[in-house]
Amino acid sequence: MGLVAKQSVWNTIILYAGVIIGYLNVTIFFPRVIGAEGYGLTRVILSVVFIAQHFALLGTPSMIMRYFPRFKDVKGRGLIPYALVILISGLIIVSGVLLWFQEPIIDIKREQSPLMENFYFLTVPILIFNAFYLFLSNICRVNMNTSLPLFVNDIIFKILTTLLLGLTWWYDWSLDFFLFLWAAAYAMNGLILLVWLLSKGLLKLGLDARVDRLFRRESMDFSFFSMMAGASNSVVSNIDVLMVGLLLAQNSLEMAGVYAIMVYLGNAILMPTRGLGTIASPLAAQYAENREDHKTAELYESTSRNQMITVGFLLIGVFINLPSLFVFMQVDYSIGMPVFALIGLARLVQSSTGINGVILVYSPYYRYTTYFIFGLAIVSIMLNYLMIPVLALTGAALASFISIVGFEFLKWLFVWKRLSFQPFHRRHVLVIALGLVLLLIGHFLPRVENIWIDMVYRSTIVTILAGLMILKFNISKELRQVVYKGLSMVGIRI
């Protein structure tokens, strides 16, 4: 876990710096500069893009991650151009499909919200820019640079978004002009990665290199199932925001914006899994290629436990501060609390299962990931369709909870029964017990009238107690080292 721990800590720092910037954008700048309806429009556009991009990528990021170890000695020559041709083909097809279905999608909300009609076309350039960023970011990852793609997307892009919002407010730019610049800004992510890869000599197209027919058949089969798994997973993750924007009869884009804020908070507590996953994924691919099952088992157990601890701690931290956060964000507590509770619990379950999805993707049973998630995507669409008109935002959150928990359970059970990897041990039970104690303490602390003082003192006490629990009960040697390092940075040595 040395390399994993080192890079995941650095990645987590980047991710949470991005969360802070993104939080300011989401809760302050977007609603105040372009309005709740304008912000809701951007979330609906991105939901369409995030669902469509997995079909456009045609599984090429997973292909690079899976097969790069075979081409490592030649720095990916042959593999990269082969994947690039597939990517470009996918982008052409999916962009055409998006434009073909433009009118039917717009007709759903034409009378209630003309904004969708005016700006739907922005889905295509954002799709192209983001797809190339994801493609290049995986080339960085297989070369063990996981931090640069995160820094570009989670720091630089979000700062640029803040700058665009500030300029829009200062110069009173129109919504049209802001949205054009916002869409164009997505091109920057891929350009930065492209320049870095070329400068390091890591982007070897090797146009003279070829891949044999057997490899093409194997890789296309793998890529197809990876694409379907990724696309279905994206449907489960994004269909709720999209369907809130399409199905609610009144204030649909505004409600989509409110729901997106709750999803943002839920995704924020999941950030440690991204920091850990970016480095754990290529390691899992390497272990699978070399058949090092003992290392895979160790990685599986440690990621499960560490993610349960970190995500559980963050879930508790947000939950005990929800009343103050909702006052600041101007969100009705009765609307936001059940939505966040369901989304937060779903994210905790998702993180606690560790890297079971990664293990399954790099195993001979990778097709089953697609079967599971495709079925659950259909279930998610049906649940959202049935629940949103009746329960509104809570219905969307409940549909997501059922879909995510169901998918994680199927993956966990399959990996256990077919591959004999089991991440849960007695220390997981101890983690849950300590988490419940921490939640009760944080919840019953006396409230302070000033919301800023209340959040600071409440969070400080819970953080100190969490650190003491990690040191006292030794539930994670990796996080124990992080606590020691944090204490030493402030001059405390134990």
C-alpha positions as CSV (number, residue, x, y, z in Angstrom):
1,M,0.0,0.0,0.0
2,G,3.0,2.4,0.0
3,L,2.5,3.8,-3.5
4,V,-1.3,3.6,-3.1
5,A,-1.3,5.4,0.2
6,K,1.1,8.1,-1.0
7,Q,-0.6,9.0,-4.2
8,S,-4.1,8.6,-2.8
9,V,-3.4,11.1,0.0
10,W,-2.1,13.6,-2.5
11,N,-5.0,12.9,-4.8
12,T,-7.5,13.3,-2.0
13,I,-6.0,16.7,-1.1
14,I,-6.5,17.8,-4.8
15,L,-10.0,16.5,-4.8
16,Y,-11.1,18.2,-1.6
17,A,-9.5,21.5,-2.7
18,G,-11.7,21.0,-5.8
19,V,-14.7,20.3,-3.6
20,I,-14.3,23.6,-1.8
21,I,-14.0,25.5,-5.0
22,G,-16.9,23.6,-6.5
23,Y,-19.0,24.1,-3.4
24,L,-18.6,27.9,-3.7
25,N,-19.5,27.7,-7.4
26,V,-22.6,25.5,-6.8
27,T,-24.0,27.2,-3.7
28,I,-23.1,30.8,-4.2
29,F,-21.8,31.8,-7.7
30,F,-24.0,29.8,-10.1
31,P,-27.4,30.6,-8.5
32,R,-26.6,34.3,-7.9
33,V,-25.0,34.9,-11.3
34,I,-27.1,32.9,-13.8
35,G,-30.0,32.1,-11.5
36,A,-31.4,28.8,-10.3
37,E,-33.0,27.9,-13.6
38,G,-29.7,28.6,-15.5
39,Y,-27.8,26.4,-13.0
40,G,-30.4,23.7,-13.3
41,L,-29.9,23.9,-17.1
42,T,-26.2,23.3,-16.8
43,R,-26.8,20.2,-14.6
44,V,-29.3,18.7,-17.1
45,I,-26.9,19.4,-20.0
46,L,-24.0,17.6,-18.1
47,S,-26.3,14.7,-17.2
48,V,-26.9,14.2,-21.0
49,V,-23.2,14.4,-21.7
50,F,-22.1,12.1,-18.9
51,I,-24.6,9.4,-20.1
52,A,-23.7,9.8,-23.7
53,Q,-19.9,10.0,-23.3
54,H,-19.6,6.3,-22.3
55,F,-21.2,5.2,-25.5
56,A,-18.9,7.6,-27.4
57,L,-15.8,6.3,-25.7
58,L,-16.6,2.7,-26.8
59,G,-14.7,1.3,-23.8
60,T,-11.3,2.8,-24.9
61,P,-10.3,4.0,-21.4
62,S,-10.8,0.5,-20.0
63,M,-9.0,-1.0,-23.0
64,I,-6.0,1.2,-22.4
65,M,-6.0,0.4,-18.7
66,R,-6.4,-3.4,-19.3
67,Y,-3.9,-3.9,-22.1
68,F,-1.3,-1.3,-21.6
69,P,0.9,-3.7,-19.5
70,R,1.3,-5.8,-22.6
71,F,2.5,-2.8,-24.6
72,K,4.4,-1.2,-21.7
73,D,7.9,-2.0,-23.2
74,V,7.0,0.0,-26.3
75,K,5.1,2.8,-24.4
76,G,1.8,1.9,-25.9
77,R,2.8,1.9,-29.5
78,G,0.1,0.3,-31.6
79,L,-2.4,0.3,-28.7
80,I,-2.9,4.1,-28.5
81,P,-3.6,4.8,-32.2
82,Y,-5.9,1.8,-32.3
83,A,-7.9,3.1,-29.4
84,L,-7.9,6.6,-30.8
85,V,-9.5,5.5,-34.1
86,I,-12.2,3.7,-32.1
87,L,-12.8,6.8,-30.0
88,I,-13.2,9.1,-33.0
89,S,-15.6,6.7,-34.6
90,G,-17.7,6.6,-31.4
91,L,-17.8,10.4,-31.1
92,I,-19.1,10.8,-34.6
93,I,-21.8,8.2,-34.1
94,V,-23.0,9.5,-30.7
95,S,-22.8,13.2,-31.7
96,G,-25.1,12.3,-34.6
97,V,-27.5,10.5,-32.3
98,L,-27.7,13.4,-29.9
99,L,-28.5,15.8,-32.7
100,W,-31.0,13.4,-34.2
101,F,-33.0,13.1,-30.9
102,Q,-32.7,16.9,-30.2
103,E,-36.3,17.7,-31.1
104,P,-38.0,14.8,-29.1
105,I,-36.1,15.7,-26.0
106,I,-36.8,19.4,-26.3
107,D,-40.5,18.8,-27.0
108,I,-40.8,17.4,-23.5
109,K,-40.0,20.8,-21.9
110,R,-40.6,23.3,-24.7
111,E,-43.5,25.1,-23.1
112,Q,-42.3,25.0,-19.5
113,S,-38.6,25.9,-20.2
114,P,-37.4,27.4,-23.5
115,L,-33.8,27.3,-22.2
116,M,-33.5,23.6,-23.1
117,E,-34.5,24.4,-26.7
118,N,-31.9,27.2,-26.9
119,F,-28.9,25.5,-25.5
120,Y,-29.3,21.7,-26.0
121,F,-26.8,21.8,-28.8
122,L,-24.0,22.5,-26.3
123,T,-24.1,18.8,-25.4
124,V,-22.1,18.0,-28.5
125,P,-19.0,20.1,-28.0
126,I,-18.9,19.3,-24.3
127,L,-19.2,15.6,-25.1
128,I,-16.2,15.8,-27.5
129,F,-14.0,17.8,-25.2
130,N,-14.7,15.6,-22.2
131,A,-14.3,12.4,-24.1
132,F,-10.8,13.4,-25.2
133,Y,-9.9,14.4,-21.6
134,L,-11.0,11.0,-20.3
135,F,-9.0,9.2,-23.0
136,L,-5.8,11.2,-22.3
137,S,-6.3,10.9,-18.5
138,N,-6.2,7.2,-18.7
139,I,-2.9,7.3,-20.6
140,C,-1.6,9.4,-17.7
141,R,-2.9,6.9,-15.2
142,V,-1.2,3.9,-16.8
143,N,2.0,5.8,-16.7
144,M,1.4,6.2,-12.9
145,N,0.6,9.9,-13.0
146,T,-2.8,10.0,-11.4
147,S,-2.5,13.5,-9.9
148,L,-2.3,15.7,-13.0
149,P,-5.7,14.7,-14.5
150,L,-7.3,15.3,-11.2
151,F,-5.5,18.6,-10.7
152,V,-6.6,19.8,-14.2
153,N,-10.2,18.8,-13.8
154,D,-10.8,19.5,-10.2
155,I,-8.7,22.6,-9.6
156,I,-7.9,24.4,-12.8
157,F,-11.2,23.9,-14.5
158,K,-13.2,24.8,-11.5
159,I,-11.1,28.0,-10.9
160,L,-11.7,28.9,-14.6
161,T,-15.5,28.4,-14.0
162,T,-15.3,30.7,-11.0
163,L,-13.5,33.2,-13.1
164,L,-16.1,33.0,-15.8
165,L,-18.9,33.5,-13.3
166,G,-17.1,36.5,-11.8
167,L,-16.6,38.1,-15.2
168,T,-20.2,37.4,-16.1
169,W,-21.3,39.2,-12.9
170,W,-18.9,42.1,-13.3
171,Y,-19.5,42.8,-16.9
172,D,-23.2,41.7,-16.9
173,W,-22.7,39.2,-19.7
174,S,-25.7,37.4,-21.0
175,L,-26.6,33.8,-20.1
176,D,-25.9,32.9,-23.8
177,F,-22.4,34.3,-23.7
178,F,-21.5,32.7,-20.4
179,L,-22.8,29.2,-21.5
180,F,-20.7,29.4,-24.8
181,L,-17.5,30.2,-22.8
182,W,-18.4,27.6,-20.1
183,A,-18.7,24.9,-22.9
184,A,-15.5,26.0,-24.6
185,A,-13.6,25.8,-21.2
186,Y,-14.0,22.0,-21.3
187,A,-11.5,21.9,-24.2
188,M,-8.7,23.1,-21.8
189,N,-8.6,19.9,-19.7
190,G,-7.6,17.7,-22.7
191,L,-5.2,20.3,-24.1
192,I,-3.2,20.4,-20.9
193,L,-2.9,16.6,-20.7
194,L,-1.9,16.5,-24.4
195,V,0.9,19.0,-23.9
196,W,2.2,17.1,-20.8
197,L,2.1,13.7,-22.5
198,L,3.9,15.0,-25.6
199,S,6.5,16.8,-23.4
200,K,7.3,13.6,-21.5
201,G,7.4,11.5,-24.7
202,L,4.6,9.3,-23.3
203,L,2.2,9.7,-26.2
204,K,3.7,7.3,-28.8
205,L,1.2,7.0,-31.6
206,G,3.4,4.5,-33.5
207,L,1.4,4.7,-36.7
208,D,3.7,2.1,-38.2
209,A,2.8,-0.4,-35.4
210,R,0.0,-2.8,-35.8
211,V,-2.2,-5.0,-33.6
212,D,-2.9,-8.5,-34.7
213,R,-6.4,-9.8,-35.5
214,L,-6.6,-12.0,-32.4
215,F,-5.9,-8.9,-30.2
216,R,-8.5,-6.8,-32.0
217,R,-11.1,-9.5,-31.4
218,E,-10.2,-9.8,-27.8
219,S,-10.0,-6.1,-27.1
220,M,-13.2,-5.3,-29.0
221,D,-15.1,-7.8,-27.0
222,F,-13.7,-6.4,-23.7
223,S,-14.3,-2.8,-24.8
224,F,-17.9,-3.5,-25.8
225,F,-18.7,-4.9,-22.4
226,S,-16.7,-2.1,-20.6
227,M,-18.7,0.5,-22.6
228,M,-22.0,-1.0,-21.7
229,A,-21.0,-1.3,-18.0
230,G,-19.7,2.3,-18.0
231,A,-22.7,3.7,-19.9
232,S,-25.2,1.8,-17.6
233,N,-23.3,3.0,-14.5
234,S,-23.5,6.5,-15.8
235,V,-27.2,6.1,-16.4
236,V,-27.7,5.1,-12.7
237,S,-25.5,8.0,-11.6
238,N,-27.0,10.8,-13.7
239,I,-30.5,9.8,-14.8
240,D,-32.0,11.1,-11.6
241,V,-31.0,14.7,-12.3
242,L,-32.0,14.5,-15.9
243,M,-35.4,13.0,-15.1
244,V,-36.1,15.5,-12.3
245,G,-35.5,18.2,-15.0
246,L,-37.8,16.4,-17.4
247,L,-40.6,14.9,-15.3
248,L,-41.5,17.6,-12.7
249,A,-44.3,19.7,-13.9
250,Q,-43.5,22.9,-12.0
251,N,-40.1,24.6,-11.6
252,S,-38.4,21.6,-13.0
253,L,-35.0,23.2,-13.8
254,E,-34.9,24.9,-10.5
255,M,-35.7,21.7,-8.7
256,A,-33.0,19.9,-10.8
257,G,-30.6,22.5,-9.5
258,V,-31.6,21.9,-5.9
259,Y,-31.3,18.1,-6.4
260,A,-27.9,18.5,-8.1
261,I,-26.7,20.4,-5.0
262,M,-27.6,17.4,-2.8
263,V,-26.0,15.0,-5.3
264,Y,-22.9,17.3,-5.2
265,L,-22.7,16.9,-1.4
266,G,-23.2,13.2,-1.7
267,N,-20.4,13.0,-4.3
268,A,-18.2,15.2,-2.1
269,I,-18.1,12.5,0.6
270,L,-17.1,10.0,-2.0
271,M,-14.0,11.8,-3.1
272,P,-11.5,9.7,-1.1
273,T,-12.5,6.7,-3.2
274,R,-11.6,8.7,-6.4
275,G,-8.2,9.5,-4.9
276,L,-7.6,5.9,-4.0
277,G,-9.2,4.4,-7.0
278,T,-7.1,6.3,-9.5
279,I,-3.9,4.5,-8.3
280,A,-5.6,1.2,-7.2
281,S,-7.1,0.6,-10.6
282,P,-3.8,0.2,-12.6
283,L,-2.3,-1.8,-9.7
284,A,-5.3,-4.2,-9.8
285,A,-4.9,-4.5,-13.6
286,Q,-1.2,-5.3,-13.1
287,Y,-2.0,-7.9,-10.4
288,A,-4.6,-9.5,-12.6
289,E,-2.2,-9.7,-15.6
290,N,0.5,-11.3,-13.3
291,R,-2.0,-13.5,-11.5
292,E,-0.9,-12.2,-8.1
293,D,-4.2,-13.1,-6.3
294,H,-2.7,-12.5,-2.8
295,K,-1.9,-8.9,-3.7
296,T,-5.4,-8.4,-5.1
297,A,-6.9,-9.7,-1.9
298,E,-4.8,-7.4,0.2
299,L,-5.7,-4.4,-2.0
300,Y,-9.4,-5.3,-1.9
301,E,-9.6,-5.5,1.9
302,S,-7.6,-2.4,2.6
303,T,-9.5,-0.2,0.1
304,S,-12.8,-1.4,1.5
305,R,-11.9,-0.7,5.1
306,N,-10.1,2.6,4.5
307,Q,-13.0,3.9,2.2
308,M,-15.6,2.9,4.8
309,I,-13.7,4.9,7.5
310,T,-13.1,8.0,5.4
311,V,-16.4,8.2,3.6
312,G,-18.3,7.3,6.9
313,F,-16.4,10.1,8.7
314,L,-17.3,12.6,6.0
315,L,-20.9,11.5,5.9
316,I,-21.2,12.1,9.6
317,G,-19.5,15.5,9.3
318,V,-21.9,16.7,6.7
319,F,-25.0,15.2,8.3
320,I,-24.4,16.8,11.7
321,N,-23.9,20.2,10.0
322,L,-26.9,19.9,7.6
323,P,-29.1,22.5,9.4
324,S,-26.4,25.1,9.2
325,L,-25.4,24.2,5.6
326,F,-29.0,24.4,4.4
327,V,-29.4,27.9,6.0
328,F,-26.3,29.0,4.1
329,M,-27.4,27.3,0.8
330,Q,-31.0,28.6,1.2
331,V,-32.4,25.1,0.8
332,D,-35.5,23.9,2.7
333,Y,-34.4,21.4,5.3
334,S,-37.6,19.3,4.9
335,I,-36.7,18.9,1.2
336,G,-33.0,18.5,1.4
337,M,-32.5,16.3,4.4
338,P,-34.1,13.1,3.2
339,V,-32.6,13.5,-0.2
340,F,-29.0,13.8,1.2
341,A,-29.6,11.0,3.7
342,L,-30.5,8.6,1.0
343,I,-27.8,9.7,-1.3
344,G,-25.2,9.7,1.5
345,L,-26.1,6.2,2.7
346,A,-25.9,4.9,-0.9
347,R,-22.4,6.4,-1.3
348,L,-21.3,4.9,2.0
349,V,-22.4,1.4,0.8
350,Q,-20.7,2.0,-2.5
351,S,-17.4,3.0,-1.0
352,S,-17.5,0.2,1.6
353,T,-17.4,-2.5,-1.1
354,G,-13.9,-1.4,-2.1
355,I,-12.7,-2.1,-5.6
356,N,-14.9,-5.1,-6.3
357,G,-15.9,-3.5,-9.6
358,V,-12.3,-3.0,-10.7
359,I,-11.5,-6.6,-9.7
360,L,-14.4,-7.9,-11.7
361,V,-13.5,-5.8,-14.8
362,Y,-10.0,-7.2,-14.9
363,S,-11.1,-10.8,-14.3
364,P,-12.4,-13.4,-16.9
365,Y,-15.9,-12.6,-15.7
366,Y,-15.8,-8.9,-16.8
367,R,-19.0,-9.4,-18.9
368,Y,-21.0,-9.9,-15.8
369,T,-20.4,-6.3,-14.7
370,T,-22.3,-5.2,-17.8
371,Y,-25.1,-7.6,-17.2
372,F,-25.6,-6.4,-13.6
373,I,-25.4,-2.7,-14.3
374,F,-27.4,-2.8,-17.5
375,G,-30.2,-4.5,-15.6
376,L,-30.0,-2.0,-12.8
377,A,-29.9,0.9,-15.2
378,I,-33.3,-0.2,-16.5
379,V,-34.5,-0.6,-12.9
380,S,-33.2,2.9,-12.1
381,I,-35.0,4.5,-15.1
382,M,-38.3,2.7,-14.1
383,L,-38.0,3.7,-10.4
384,N,-37.3,7.3,-11.3
385,Y,-40.2,7.4,-13.7
386,L,-42.6,6.0,-11.1
387,M,-41.3,7.8,-8.0
388,I,-40.4,11.3,-9.1
389,P,-44.0,12.3,-10.0
390,V,-45.2,11.0,-6.6
391,L,-42.3,11.8,-4.2
392,A,-40.5,14.5,-6.2
393,L,-36.9,14.9,-5.2
394,T,-37.1,12.3,-2.4
395,G,-38.4,9.8,-5.0
396,A,-35.3,10.4,-7.2
397,A,-33.0,9.9,-4.2
398,L,-34.8,6.7,-3.2
399,A,-34.6,5.3,-6.7
400,S,-30.8,6.1,-6.7
401,F,-30.4,4.4,-3.3
402,I,-32.1,1.2,-4.4
403,S,-30.1,1.1,-7.7
404,I,-26.7,1.8,-6.2
405,V,-27.1,-0.6,-3.2
406,G,-28.5,-3.3,-5.4
407,F,-25.6,-3.1,-7.8
408,E,-22.9,-3.1,-5.1
409,F,-24.5,-6.1,-3.5
410,L,-24.5,-8.1,-6.7
411,K,-20.8,-7.2,-7.4
412,W,-19.8,-8.1,-3.9
413,L,-21.6,-11.4,-3.9
414,F,-20.3,-12.4,-7.4
415,V,-16.7,-11.5,-6.6
416,W,-17.0,-13.5,-3.3
417,K,-18.6,-16.6,-4.9
418,R,-16.7,-16.7,-8.2
419,L,-13.3,-15.2,-7.4
420,S,-13.1,-16.0,-3.6
421,F,-12.2,-12.4,-2.6
422,Q,-14.0,-11.1,0.5
423,P,-13.2,-7.6,1.8
424,F,-15.2,-7.6,5.0
425,H,-13.7,-8.6,8.4
426,R,-14.3,-8.1,12.1
427,R,-12.6,-4.7,11.9
428,H,-15.4,-3.5,9.6
429,V,-17.9,-4.2,12.4
430,L,-15.8,-2.1,14.8
431,V,-15.7,0.7,12.3
432,I,-19.5,0.7,12.0
433,A,-19.9,0.7,15.8
434,L,-17.4,3.6,16.3
435,G,-19.1,5.5,13.5
436,L,-22.5,5.3,15.1
437,V,-21.0,6.5,18.4
438,L,-19.4,9.4,16.6
439,L,-22.7,10.3,14.8
440,L,-24.7,10.4,18.1
441,I,-22.1,12.6,19.8
442,G,-22.0,15.0,16.9
443,H,-25.8,15.1,16.6
444,F,-26.5,15.8,20.3
445,L,-23.8,18.5,20.8
446,P,-25.6,21.8,21.8
447,R,-26.4,24.1,18.9
448,V,-24.9,27.5,18.6
449,E,-26.9,30.4,17.1
450,N,-24.1,31.5,14.8
451,I,-24.0,28.9,12.0
452,W,-20.2,29.4,11.3
453,I,-19.2,28.9,14.9
454,D,-21.6,25.9,15.2
455,M,-20.1,24.2,12.2
456,V,-16.5,24.9,13.3
457,Y,-16.8,23.7,16.9
458,R,-19.0,20.7,16.0
459,S,-16.7,19.6,13.2
460,T,-13.6,20.1,15.3
461,I,-14.9,17.9,18.2
462,V,-15.9,15.1,15.8
463,T,-12.6,15.3,13.9
464,I,-10.6,15.0,17.2
465,L,-12.7,12.1,18.4
466,A,-12.3,10.3,15.0
467,G,-8.5,10.7,15.1
468,L,-8.4,9.4,18.7
469,M,-10.5,6.4,17.6
470,I,-8.2,5.6,14.8
471,L,-5.2,5.8,17.1
472,K,-6.8,3.9,20.0
473,F,-8.4,1.0,18.1
474,N,-5.9,0.7,15.3
475,I,-8.7,0.1,12.7
476,S,-6.4,1.2,9.8
477,K,-2.6,1.2,9.7
478,E,-2.7,3.5,6.7
479,L,-5.0,6.1,8.2
480,R,-3.1,5.8,11.5
481,Q,0.0,6.9,9.6
482,V,-1.9,9.8,8.2
483,V,-3.1,10.9,11.7
484,Y,0.5,10.7,13.0
485,K,1.7,12.8,10.0
486,G,-1.0,15.4,10.6
487,L,-0.1,15.7,14.2
488,S,3.6,16.0,13.5
489,M,2.8,18.8,11.0
490,V,1.3,20.9,13.9
491,G,4.1,20.0,16.2
492,I,2.5,17.2,18.2
493,R,4.5,14.0,18.4
494,I,3.2,10.8,20.0
